[in-house]
Amino acid sequence: MTAVTCTNAPAAKRSFSLLAWVATVIQTRRERVALSQLDAHLLTDLGLTADEAQREASRPIWDVPSHWQQ
């Protein structure tokens, strides 16, 4: 009897990580666009100024908190 090893496991894990990263990028972009479109009243409810919201919305897509990166 011969043993069979799965050599695709690392590639599958990389694919999943890539998909997770792409999903995070898309969601981050959507959230930043939505944030940039909020009016002053809603920003006040969130505890943000218009400048803070604009700064966050204009950050590069790869600039996310480290705890989001897995």
Biopython code that builds the backbone (N, CA, C, O; Angstrom):
import numpy as np
from Bio.PDB.StructureBuilder import StructureBuilder

atoms = [
    (1, "MET", "N", (0.849, -1.166, 0.000)),
    (1, "MET", "CA", (0.000, 0.000, 0.000)),
    (1, "MET", "C", (0.898, 1.233, 0.000)),
    (1, "MET", "O", (1.899, 1.277, 0.716)),
    (2, "THR", "N", (0.545, 2.225, -0.795)),
    (2, "THR", "CA", (1.333, 3.452, -0.859)),
    (2, "THR", "C", (0.590, 4.588, -0.179)),
    (2, "THR", "O", (-0.639, 4.648, -0.188)),
    (3, "ALA", "N", (1.341, 5.456, 0.391)),
    (3, "ALA", "CA", (0.757, 6.619, 1.050)),
    (3, "ALA", "C", (0.547, 7.731, 0.022)),
    (3, "ALA", "O", (1.367, 7.935, -0.872)),
    (4, "VAL", "N", (-0.538, 8.421, 0.167)),
    (4, "VAL", "CA", (-0.848, 9.528, -0.732)),
    (4, "VAL", "C", (-0.770, 10.813, 0.074)),
    (4, "VAL", "O", (-1.400, 10.949, 1.123)),
    (5, "THR", "N", (0.004, 11.737, -0.428)),
    (5, "THR", "CA", (0.103, 13.030, 0.251)),
    (5, "THR", "C", (-0.565, 14.094, -0.602)),
    (5, "THR", "O", (-0.566, 14.020, -1.831)),
    (6, "CYS", "N", (-1.117, 15.055, 0.053)),
    (6, "CYS", "CA", (-1.781, 16.157, -0.638)),
    (6, "CYS", "C", (-0.779, 17.289, -0.813)),
    (6, "CYS", "O", (-0.436, 17.980, 0.146)),
    (7, "THR", "N", (-0.318, 17.470, -2.032)),
    (7, "THR", "CA", (0.666, 18.523, -2.285)),
    (7, "THR", "C", (-0.002, 19.847, -2.619)),
    (7, "THR", "O", (0.676, 20.867, -2.744)),
    (8, "ASN", "N", (-1.315, 19.845, -2.764)),
    (8, "ASN", "CA", (-2.019, 21.072, -3.114)),
    (8, "ASN", "C", (-2.441, 21.894, -1.907)),
    (8, "ASN", "O", (-2.938, 23.007, -2.075)),
    (9, "ALA", "N", (-2.262, 21.393, -0.721)),
    (9, "ALA", "CA", (-2.717, 22.099, 0.469)),
    (9, "ALA", "C", (-2.116, 23.502, 0.581)),
    (9, "ALA", "O", (-2.866, 24.447, 0.822)),
    (10, "PRO", "N", (-0.815, 23.684, 0.421)),
    (10, "PRO", "CA", (-0.288, 25.039, 0.521)),
    (10, "PRO", "C", (-0.860, 25.965, -0.547)),
    (10, "PRO", "O", (-1.142, 27.127, -0.255)),
    (11, "ALA", "N", (-1.035, 25.488, -1.762)),
    (11, "ALA", "CA", (-1.601, 26.312, -2.828)),
    (11, "ALA", "C", (-3.049, 26.670, -2.506)),
    (11, "ALA", "O", (-3.482, 27.797, -2.745)),
    (12, "ALA", "N", (-3.791, 25.717, -1.967)),
    (12, "ALA", "CA", (-5.182, 25.983, -1.599)),
    (12, "ALA", "C", (-5.244, 27.024, -0.499)),
    (12, "ALA", "O", (-6.109, 27.900, -0.513)),
    (13, "LYS", "N", (-4.333, 26.932, 0.450)),
    (13, "LYS", "CA", (-4.314, 27.909, 1.531)),
    (13, "LYS", "C", (-3.974, 29.285, 0.988)),
    (13, "LYS", "O", (-4.571, 30.276, 1.407)),
    (14, "ARG", "N", (-3.022, 29.365, 0.059)),
    (14, "ARG", "CA", (-2.681, 30.653, -0.551)),
    (14, "ARG", "C", (-3.862, 31.212, -1.326)),
    (14, "ARG", "O", (-4.125, 32.413, -1.267)),
    (15, "SER", "N", (-4.574, 30.366, -2.046)),
    (15, "SER", "CA", (-5.735, 30.813, -2.810)),
    (15, "SER", "C", (-6.789, 31.386, -1.880)),
    (15, "SER", "O", (-7.367, 32.436, -2.159)),
    (16, "PHE", "N", (-7.038, 30.701, -0.781)),
    (16, "PHE", "CA", (-8.016, 31.197, 0.182)),
    (16, "PHE", "C", (-7.561, 32.524, 0.759)),
    (16, "PHE", "O", (-8.365, 33.442, 0.918)),
    (17, "SER", "N", (-6.280, 32.631, 1.073)),
    (17, "SER", "CA", (-5.764, 33.882, 1.619)),
    (17, "SER", "C", (-5.895, 35.004, 0.607)),
    (17, "SER", "O", (-6.228, 36.132, 0.969)),
    (18, "LEU", "N", (-5.640, 34.708, -0.647)),
    (18, "LEU", "CA", (-5.776, 35.712, -1.695)),
    (18, "LEU", "C", (-7.228, 36.140, -1.835)),
    (18, "LEU", "O", (-7.516, 37.330, -1.969)),
    (19, "LEU", "N", (-8.139, 35.184, -1.805)),
    (19, "LEU", "CA", (-9.557, 35.522, -1.888)),
    (19, "LEU", "C", (-10.005, 36.344, -0.695)),
    (19, "LEU", "O", (-10.779, 37.290, -0.843)),
    (20, "ALA", "N", (-9.526, 35.990, 0.481)),
    (20, "ALA", "CA", (-9.867, 36.751, 1.681)),
    (20, "ALA", "C", (-9.328, 38.168, 1.584)),
    (20, "ALA", "O", (-10.001, 39.119, 1.983)),
    (21, "TRP", "N", (-8.120, 38.317, 1.057)),
    (21, "TRP", "CA", (-7.528, 39.646, 0.900)),
    (21, "TRP", "C", (-8.325, 40.480, -0.095)),
    (21, "TRP", "O", (-8.589, 41.657, 0.153)),
    (22, "VAL", "N", (-8.710, 39.881, -1.217)),
    (22, "VAL", "CA", (-9.495, 40.595, -2.226)),
    (22, "VAL", "C", (-10.835, 41.024, -1.628)),
    (22, "VAL", "O", (-11.277, 42.152, -1.851)),
    (23, "ALA", "N", (-11.479, 40.148, -0.881)),
    (23, "ALA", "CA", (-12.750, 40.483, -0.245)),
    (23, "ALA", "C", (-12.575, 41.639, 0.738)),
    (23, "ALA", "O", (-13.423, 42.529, 0.811)),
    (24, "THR", "N", (-11.484, 41.626, 1.486)),
    (24, "THR", "CA", (-11.202, 42.703, 2.428)),
    (24, "THR", "C", (-10.973, 44.022, 1.693)),
    (24, "THR", "O", (-11.461, 45.066, 2.125)),
    (25, "VAL", "N", (-10.242, 43.981, 0.598)),
    (25, "VAL", "CA", (-9.977, 45.183, -0.193)),
    (25, "VAL", "C", (-11.283, 45.767, -0.726)),
    (25, "VAL", "O", (-11.504, 46.975, -0.642)),
    (26, "ILE", "N", (-12.140, 44.920, -1.270)),
    (26, "ILE", "CA", (-13.419, 45.385, -1.821)),
    (26, "ILE", "C", (-14.287, 45.998, -0.729)),
    (26, "ILE", "O", (-14.858, 47.072, -0.916)),
    (27, "GLN", "N", (-14.386, 45.322, 0.400)),
    (27, "GLN", "CA", (-15.205, 45.827, 1.499)),
    (27, "GLN", "C", (-14.641, 47.124, 2.059)),
    (27, "GLN", "O", (-15.400, 48.043, 2.367)),
    (28, "THR", "N", (-13.326, 47.215, 2.195)),
    (28, "THR", "CA", (-12.696, 48.436, 2.695)),
    (28, "THR", "C", (-12.991, 49.601, 1.765)),
    (28, "THR", "O", (-13.306, 50.700, 2.222)),
    (29, "ARG", "N", (-12.892, 49.367, 0.475)),
    (29, "ARG", "CA", (-13.177, 50.418, -0.502)),
    (29, "ARG", "C", (-14.626, 50.885, -0.400)),
    (29, "ARG", "O", (-14.898, 52.085, -0.418)),
    (30, "ARG", "N", (-15.546, 49.944, -0.292)),
    (30, "ARG", "CA", (-16.969, 50.304, -0.158)),
    (30, "ARG", "C", (-17.209, 51.149, 1.089)),
    (30, "ARG", "O", (-17.925, 52.149, 1.042)),
    (31, "GLU", "N", (-16.608, 50.741, 2.201)),
    (31, "GLU", "CA", (-16.806, 51.467, 3.453)),
    (31, "GLU", "C", (-16.222, 52.874, 3.385)),
    (31, "GLU", "O", (-16.815, 53.820, 3.903)),
    (32, "ARG", "N", (-15.068, 53.012, 2.752)),
    (32, "ARG", "CA", (-14.447, 54.330, 2.654)),
    (32, "ARG", "C", (-15.226, 55.247, 1.721)),
    (32, "ARG", "O", (-15.321, 56.448, 1.976)),
    (33, "VAL", "N", (-15.777, 54.705, 0.657)),
    (33, "VAL", "CA", (-16.621, 55.512, -0.232)),
    (33, "VAL", "C", (-17.870, 55.960, 0.521)),
    (33, "VAL", "O", (-18.265, 57.123, 0.437)),
    (34, "ALA", "N", (-18.490, 55.043, 1.252)),
    (34, "ALA", "CA", (-19.682, 55.388, 2.026)),
    (34, "ALA", "C", (-19.358, 56.451, 3.073)),
    (34, "ALA", "O", (-20.136, 57.384, 3.274)),
    (35, "LEU", "N", (-18.228, 56.316, 3.731)),
    (35, "LEU", "CA", (-17.816, 57.295, 4.736)),
    (35, "LEU", "C", (-17.638, 58.670, 4.110)),
    (35, "LEU", "O", (-18.015, 59.678, 4.708)),
    (36, "SER", "N", (-17.073, 58.718, 2.925)),
    (36, "SER", "CA", (-16.836, 60.006, 2.272)),
    (36, "SER", "C", (-18.134, 60.692, 1.866)),
    (36, "SER", "O", (-18.133, 61.893, 1.596)),
    (37, "GLN", "N", (-19.230, 59.962, 1.819)),
    (37, "GLN", "CA", (-20.506, 60.526, 1.390)),
    (37, "GLN", "C", (-21.441, 60.883, 2.541)),
    (37, "GLN", "O", (-22.554, 61.353, 2.304)),
    (38, "LEU", "N", (-21.015, 60.671, 3.767)),
    (38, "LEU", "CA", (-21.862, 61.004, 4.917)),
    (38, "LEU", "C", (-21.911, 62.512, 5.131)),
    (38, "LEU", "O", (-20.931, 63.219, 4.893)),
    (39, "ASP", "N", (-23.061, 62.990, 5.582)),
    (39, "ASP", "CA", (-23.173, 64.422, 5.870)),
    (39, "ASP", "C", (-22.651, 64.726, 7.279)),
    (39, "ASP", "O", (-22.355, 63.817, 8.055)),
    (40, "ALA", "N", (-22.547, 66.005, 7.589)),
    (40, "ALA", "CA", (-21.953, 66.448, 8.860)),
    (40, "ALA", "C", (-22.713, 65.897, 10.062)),
    (40, "ALA", "O", (-22.100, 65.545, 11.070)),
    (41, "HIS", "N", (-24.036, 65.818, 9.969)),
    (41, "HIS", "CA", (-24.843, 65.319, 11.085)),
    (41, "HIS", "C", (-24.498, 63.862, 11.401)),
    (41, "HIS", "O", (-24.327, 63.504, 12.566)),
    (42, "LEU", "N", (-24.397, 63.030, 10.376)),
    (42, "LEU", "CA", (-24.063, 61.625, 10.594)),
    (42, "LEU", "C", (-22.628, 61.456, 11.073)),
    (42, "LEU", "O", (-22.347, 60.585, 11.897)),
    (43, "LEU", "N", (-21.727, 62.275, 10.567)),
    (43, "LEU", "CA", (-20.339, 62.213, 11.033)),
    (43, "LEU", "C", (-20.248, 62.576, 12.512)),
    (43, "LEU", "O", (-19.469, 61.983, 13.258)),
    (44, "THR", "N", (-21.050, 63.555, 12.930)),
    (44, "THR", "CA", (-21.084, 63.931, 14.344)),
    (44, "THR", "C", (-21.570, 62.764, 15.192)),
    (44, "THR", "O", (-21.040, 62.514, 16.275)),
    (45, "ASP", "N", (-22.576, 62.050, 14.702)),
    (45, "ASP", "CA", (-23.067, 60.859, 15.414)),
    (45, "ASP", "C", (-21.966, 59.815, 15.582)),
    (45, "ASP", "O", (-21.928, 59.099, 16.583)),
    (46, "LEU", "N", (-21.080, 59.733, 14.606)),
    (46, "LEU", "CA", (-19.963, 58.785, 14.670)),
    (46, "LEU", "C", (-18.781, 59.320, 15.461)),
    (46, "LEU", "O", (-17.833, 58.587, 15.745)),
    (47, "GLY", "N", (-18.837, 60.598, 15.816)),
    (47, "GLY", "CA", (-17.736, 61.201, 16.549)),
    (47, "GLY", "C", (-16.573, 61.589, 15.660)),
    (47, "GLY", "O", (-15.428, 61.642, 16.110)),
    (48, "LEU", "N", (-16.869, 61.864, 14.384)),
    (48, "LEU", "CA", (-15.826, 62.229, 13.428)),
    (48, "LEU", "C", (-16.069, 63.623, 12.881)),
    (48, "LEU", "O", (-17.209, 64.078, 12.779)),
    (49, "THR", "N", (-14.987, 64.290, 12.531)),
    (49, "THR", "CA", (-15.098, 65.549, 11.813)),
    (49, "THR", "C", (-15.052, 65.245, 10.320)),
    (49, "THR", "O", (-14.685, 64.143, 9.913)),
    (50, "ALA", "N", (-15.424, 66.222, 9.517)),
    (50, "ALA", "CA", (-15.371, 66.044, 8.063)),
    (50, "ALA", "C", (-13.936, 65.798, 7.608)),
    (50, "ALA", "O", (-13.701, 64.996, 6.704)),
    (51, "ASP", "N", (-12.978, 66.482, 8.227)),
    (51, "ASP", "CA", (-11.568, 66.276, 7.867)),
    (51, "ASP", "C", (-11.101, 64.861, 8.196)),
    (51, "ASP", "O", (-10.403, 64.234, 7.399)),
    (52, "GLU", "N", (-11.482, 64.359, 9.366)),
    (52, "GLU", "CA", (-11.096, 63.002, 9.746)),
    (52, "GLU", "C", (-11.702, 61.972, 8.790)),
    (52, "GLU", "O", (-11.032, 61.020, 8.388)),
    (53, "ALA", "N", (-12.964, 62.169, 8.432)),
    (53, "ALA", "CA", (-13.633, 61.245, 7.516)),
    (53, "ALA", "C", (-12.968, 61.286, 6.142)),
    (53, "ALA", "O", (-12.756, 60.246, 5.518)),
    (54, "GLN", "N", (-12.641, 62.485, 5.677)),
    (54, "GLN", "CA", (-12.001, 62.598, 4.369)),
    (54, "GLN", "C", (-10.614, 61.970, 4.375)),
    (54, "GLN", "O", (-10.214, 61.330, 3.403)),
    (55, "ARG", "N", (-9.882, 62.153, 5.467)),
    (55, "ARG", "CA", (-8.553, 61.544, 5.589)),
    (55, "ARG", "C", (-8.644, 60.018, 5.541)),
    (55, "ARG", "O", (-7.855, 59.356, 4.867)),
    (56, "GLU", "N", (-9.610, 59.482, 6.260)),
    (56, "GLU", "CA", (-9.803, 58.022, 6.261)),
    (56, "GLU", "C", (-10.231, 57.535, 4.879)),
    (56, "GLU", "O", (-9.733, 56.518, 4.395)),
    (57, "ALA", "N", (-11.135, 58.243, 4.255)),
    (57, "ALA", "CA", (-11.653, 57.827, 2.947)),
    (57, "ALA", "C", (-10.588, 57.879, 1.863)),
    (57, "ALA", "O", (-10.669, 57.144, 0.878)),
    (58, "SER", "N", (-9.600, 58.731, 2.032)),
    (58, "SER", "CA", (-8.579, 58.882, 0.990)),
    (58, "SER", "C", (-7.339, 58.020, 1.220)),
    (58, "SER", "O", (-6.388, 58.083, 0.442)),
    (59, "ARG", "N", (-7.344, 57.219, 2.280)),
    (59, "ARG", "CA", (-6.200, 56.331, 2.529)),
    (59, "ARG", "C", (-6.069, 55.300, 1.425)),
    (59, "ARG", "O", (-7.075, 54.889, 0.847)),
    (60, "PRO", "N", (-4.855, 54.876, 1.121)),
    (60, "PRO", "CA", (-4.672, 53.820, 0.114)),
    (60, "PRO", "C", (-5.379, 52.535, 0.545)),
    (60, "PRO", "O", (-5.542, 52.281, 1.738)),
    (61, "ILE", "N", (-5.784, 51.752, -0.404)),
    (61, "ILE", "CA", (-6.577, 50.556, -0.135)),
    (61, "ILE", "C", (-5.803, 49.534, 0.702)),
    (61, "ILE", "O", (-6.405, 48.768, 1.453)),
    (62, "TRP", "N", (-4.490, 49.517, 0.577)),
    (62, "TRP", "CA", (-3.688, 48.548, 1.341)),
    (62, "TRP", "C", (-3.410, 49.028, 2.771)),
    (62, "TRP", "O", (-2.862, 48.283, 3.584)),
    (63, "ASP", "N", (-3.787, 50.262, 3.067)),
    (63, "ASP", "CA", (-3.541, 50.842, 4.388)),
    (63, "ASP", "C", (-4.731, 50.538, 5.291)),
    (63, "ASP", "O", (-5.666, 51.331, 5.401)),
    (64, "VAL", "N", (-4.676, 49.369, 5.934)),
    (64, "VAL", "CA", (-5.736, 48.949, 6.845)),
    (64, "VAL", "C", (-5.100, 48.600, 8.190)),
    (64, "VAL", "O", (-3.901, 48.331, 8.253)),
    (65, "PRO", "N", (-5.887, 48.601, 9.261)),
    (65, "PRO", "CA", (-5.332, 48.221, 10.566)),
    (65, "PRO", "C", (-4.723, 46.829, 10.533)),
    (65, "PRO", "O", (-5.215, 45.948, 9.828)),
    (66, "SER", "N", (-3.671, 46.635, 11.283)),
    (66, "SER", "CA", (-2.955, 45.359, 11.262)),
    (66, "SER", "C", (-3.812, 44.191, 11.725)),
    (66, "SER", "O", (-3.581, 43.062, 11.292)),
    (67, "HIS", "N", (-4.798, 44.423, 12.593)),
    (67, "HIS", "CA", (-5.637, 43.318, 13.056)),
    (67, "HIS", "C", (-6.596, 42.840, 11.965)),
    (67, "HIS", "O", (-7.213, 41.788, 12.125)),
    (68, "TRP", "N", (-6.740, 43.578, 10.864)),
    (68, "TRP", "CA", (-7.550, 43.120, 9.736)),
    (68, "TRP", "C", (-6.770, 42.155, 8.884)),
    (68, "TRP", "O", (-7.352, 41.334, 8.174)),
    (69, "GLN", "N", (-5.453, 42.246, 8.945)),
    (69, "GLN", "CA", (-4.595, 41.405, 8.111)),
    (69, "GLN", "C", (-4.382, 40.079, 8.811)),
    (69, "GLN", "O", (-3.961, 40.033, 9.967)),
    (70, "GLN", "N", (-4.676, 39.008, 8.105)),
    (70, "GLN", "CA", (-4.567, 37.698, 8.736)),
    (70, "GLN", "C", (-3.441, 36.908, 8.155)),
    (70, "GLN", "O", (-3.203, 35.775, 8.572)),
]
sb = StructureBuilder()
sb.init_structure("model")
sb.init_model(0)
sb.init_chain("A")
sb.init_seg("    ")
for serial, (resi, resn, name, xyz) in enumerate(atoms, 1):
    if name == "N":
        sb.init_residue(resn, " ", resi, " ")
    sb.init_atom(name, np.array(xyz, "f"), 0.0, 1.0, " ", f" {name:<3s}", serial, name[0])
structure = sb.get_structure()
